[in-house]
């Protein structure tokens, strides 16, 4: 298990110490599906007072930015 922003309570249990404590990730057939699955996973987490971002991957999912496919050649800049 990998975690951050945690501490042991008086009973030796791992509890949140504030800040970012979890990263939820998922796979899908494309970025949109993977993003949806990751946010489905976020809904399963129950931490009192927790918050989460809703914008992660949003621009790429909407086609506003391009995400390079692993193994694809990098884009090159045209010379002026």
GROMACS elastic network, one bead per residue, 0.5 to 0.9 nm:
[ bonds ]
;  ai    aj funct       b0    kb
    2    22     6  0.82824   500
    3     6     6  0.69958   500
    3    20     6  0.88546   500
    3    21     6  0.58196   500
    3    22     6  0.61372   500
    3    23     6  0.83061   500
    4     7     6  0.86636   500
    4    16     6  0.84788   500
    4    17     6  0.85852   500
    4    19     6  0.82312   500
    4    20     6  0.68213   500
    4    22     6  0.71668   500
    5    15     6  0.86993   500
    5    16     6  0.61153   500
    5    17     6  0.51112   500
    5    18     6  0.55793   500
    5    19     6  0.56535   500
    5    20     6  0.60795   500
    5    21     6  0.50136   500
    5    22     6  0.86282   500
    6    14     6  0.63890   500
    6    15     6  0.55175   500
    6    18     6  0.71439   500
    6    19     6  0.87096   500
    6    21     6  0.66672   500
    7    12     6  0.87788   500
    7    13     6  0.80254   500
    7    14     6  0.55691   500
    7    15     6  0.55081   500
    7    16     6  0.63103   500
    7    17     6  0.57644   500
    8    11     6  0.74853   500
    8    12     6  0.50453   500
    8    13     6  0.51889   500
    8    15     6  0.60227   500
    8    16     6  0.85826   500
    8    17     6  0.88781   500
    9    12     6  0.51997   500
    9    13     6  0.54055   500
    9    14     6  0.64769   500
    9    15     6  0.64755   500
   10    13     6  0.74815   500
   11    14     6  0.89869   500
   16    19     6  0.80966   500
   16    20     6  0.89656   500
   16    21     6  0.68294   500
   16    47     6  0.82840   500
   17    21     6  0.81635   500
   18    21     6  0.71813   500
   20    23     6  0.80321   500
   23    42     6  0.88992   500
   24    38     6  0.58877   500
   24    39     6  0.77315   500
   24    41     6  0.66037   500
   24    42     6  0.64091   500
   25    34     6  0.79124   500
   25    35     6  0.80262   500
   25    37     6  0.80109   500
   25    38     6  0.50955   500
   25    39     6  0.83771   500
   25    41     6  0.78894   500
   25    42     6  0.89658   500
   26    33     6  0.87424   500
   26    34     6  0.53075   500
   26    35     6  0.70180   500
   26    36     6  0.84235   500
   26    37     6  0.57791   500
   26    39     6  0.86207   500
   26    41     6  0.80443   500
   27    30     6  0.80510   500
   27    31     6  0.81745   500
   27    33     6  0.75556   500
   27    35     6  0.79848   500
   27    37     6  0.72802   500
   27    38     6  0.78662   500
   28    31     6  0.66703   500
   28    32     6  0.76880   500
   28    35     6  0.78594   500
   28    36     6  0.86200   500
   28    37     6  0.74009   500
   29    32     6  0.82661   500
   29    33     6  0.63013   500
   29    34     6  0.70725   500
   30    33     6  0.55089   500
   30    34     6  0.62487   500
   30    35     6  0.86424   500
   31    34     6  0.50802   500
   31    35     6  0.59755   500
   31    36     6  0.85311   500
   31    57     6  0.79426   500
   31    60     6  0.78515   500
   31    61     6  0.62210   500
   32    35     6  0.52001   500
   32    36     6  0.62325   500
   32    37     6  0.86957   500
   32    57     6  0.84089   500
   32    58     6  0.85046   500
   32    60     6  0.85503   500
   32    61     6  0.53564   500
   32    62     6  0.84464   500
   33    36     6  0.50875   500
   33    37     6  0.61510   500
   33    38     6  0.85794   500
   34    37     6  0.51309   500
   34    38     6  0.61358   500
   34    39     6  0.87031   500
   35    38     6  0.51031   500
   35    39     6  0.63090   500
   35    40     6  0.86110   500
   35    56     6  0.80616   500
   35    57     6  0.69300   500
   35    58     6  0.82671   500
   35    61     6  0.80998   500
   36    39     6  0.52473   500
   36    40     6  0.61905   500
   36    41     6  0.87345   500
   37    41     6  0.63212   500
   37    42     6  0.87602   500
   38    41     6  0.50351   500
   38    42     6  0.63942   500
   38    43     6  0.89287   500
   39    43     6  0.64672   500
   39    44     6  0.89949   500
   39    54     6  0.81780   500
   40    43     6  0.53103   500
   40    44     6  0.70448   500
   41    44     6  0.52997   500
   41    45     6  0.71412   500
   42    45     6  0.54669   500
   42    46     6  0.86824   500
   42    52     6  0.80570   500
   43    46     6  0.77470   500
   45    50     6  0.89847   500
   46    50     6  0.77092   500
   47    50     6  0.52894   500
   47    51     6  0.86885   500
   53    56     6  0.66446   500
   54    57     6  0.87268   500
   54    58     6  0.79327   500
   55    58     6  0.51654   500
   55    59     6  0.77572   500
   56    59     6  0.80039   500
   56    60     6  0.89789   500
   57    60     6  0.54350   500
   57    61     6  0.60697   500
   57    62     6  0.86837   500
   58    61     6  0.50155   500
   58    62     6  0.61402   500
   58    63     6  0.86089   500
   58    64     6  0.85351   500
   59    62     6  0.51790   500
   59    63     6  0.62598   500
   59    64     6  0.50258   500
   59    65     6  0.59384   500
   59    66     6  0.87071   500
   60    63     6  0.50036   500
   60    64     6  0.56496   500
   60    66     6  0.60341   500
   60    67     6  0.65914   500
   61    64     6  0.76090   500
   61    65     6  0.83006   500
   62    65     6  0.79336   500
   63    66     6  0.66588   500
   68    71     6  0.84645   500
   68    72     6  0.68897   500
   68    73     6  0.83813   500
   68    74     6  0.73319   500
   68    75     6  0.85529   500
   69    72     6  0.54629   500
   69    73     6  0.84988   500
   70    73     6  0.85517   500
   71    74     6  0.87980   500
   72    75     6  0.89380   500
   73    76     6  0.88395   500
